[in-house]
Amino acid sequence: QMQLVESGGGVLQAGGSLRLSCAVSGGFYSGYNMGWFRQTPAQEREFVAGMSWPGNTTFYSDSVKGRATMSRDEASDTVFLEMSSLKLEDTAVYSCSAALGVPRVLRFATDYNWWGQGTQVIVSS
């Protein structure tokens, strides 16, 4: 059974940095596309970053482009999202997602098959 578990959220300072982790288990013997999304009660789920497999090509939303870096560590089956220069608008529940691997970045929630429960990020001034 595929499981995705996010961690690293919490209350963070505006202007600071975060690093979110997504631990993958139960099916990561082969490659998967991975994505990060975020959502607030007042907004639809928003694409943040995605990574293809194979190739590990990344793509970022305009909201985080230049501030975010997505990476994966296959040895530990962990996907990361690092983001600097945090803004109040970055406050959201961040979720990681997985899809069967394709050599292009998937940018829509409907493209992903497995989801974590999310981790809350609150950016405070």
PyMOL commands that set and color helices and strands:
alter all, ss='L'
color gray80, all
select helices_A, chain A and resi 88-90+109-111
alter helices_A, ss='H'
color red, helices_A
select strands_A, chain A and resi 3-7+10-13+18-25+32-39+46-51+58-60+68-73+78-83+92-100+114-115+119-124
alter strands_A, ss='S'
color yellow, strands_A
deselect
rebuild
show_as cartoon
